[in-house]
Amino acid sequence: MKLVTFNHDLVALLKQWRNEVGGKYDGKYKSWQYWQPFSKTILKRLQELHDLGVKSE
């Protein structure tokens, strides 16, 4: 997932999820890394957020 604009709320969510399930931010590649089996959980949560955003527009 490429985040084009900086969204403080999304970053806060990613940090919360990192603390919840484990993960890290890779500054070199500007990406978040979550490990199995939790990466599937994170992807599902992001898809749900996307669906909510699409429906509200």
C-alpha positions in Angstrom: 0.0 0.0 0.0 1.4 3.4 -1.0 0.4 6.3 1.2 0.6 9.4 -1.0 -0.5 12.0 1.6 0.5 12.0 5.2 -2.5 11.2 7.3 -1.9 11.5 11.1 -5.0 9.4 11.9 -3.8 6.5 9.8 -0.3 6.7 11.2 -1.8 6.6 14.7 -3.8 3.5 13.7 -0.8 1.7 12.3 1.2 2.5 15.4 -1.6 1.2 17.6 -1.8 -2.0 15.5 2.0 -2.4 15.7 1.8 -2.3 19.5 -1.2 -4.7 19.5 0.1 -7.4 17.1 3.8 -6.6 16.6 5.3 -5.0 13.6 7.6 -2.2 12.6 8.1 0.8 10.4 10.9 0.6 7.9 12.1 4.2 7.3 14.4 3.2 4.4 11.4 2.0 2.3 8.8 4.1 4.1 6.7 1.0 4.8 5.0 -0.8 7.7 5.8 -4.5 8.2 3.6 -6.9 10.1 4.2 -10.6 10.4 2.1 -13.6 9.9 -0.6 -14.4 10.9 -1.3 -10.8 11.9 -0.5 -9.3 8.4 -3.8 -10.8 7.2 -5.6 -9.1 10.1 -4.0 -5.7 9.3 -4.9 -6.1 5.6 -8.5 -6.9 6.5 -8.7 -3.8 8.7 -7.3 -1.6 6.0 -9.7 -3.0 3.5 -12.6 -2.3 5.9 -11.4 1.3 6.3 -11.2 1.7 2.6 -14.7 0.3 2.1 -16.0 2.8 4.7 -14.3 5.6 3.0 -15.6 4.7 -0.4 -19.2 4.4 0.9 -19.0 7.8 2.6 -17.9 9.7 -0.6 
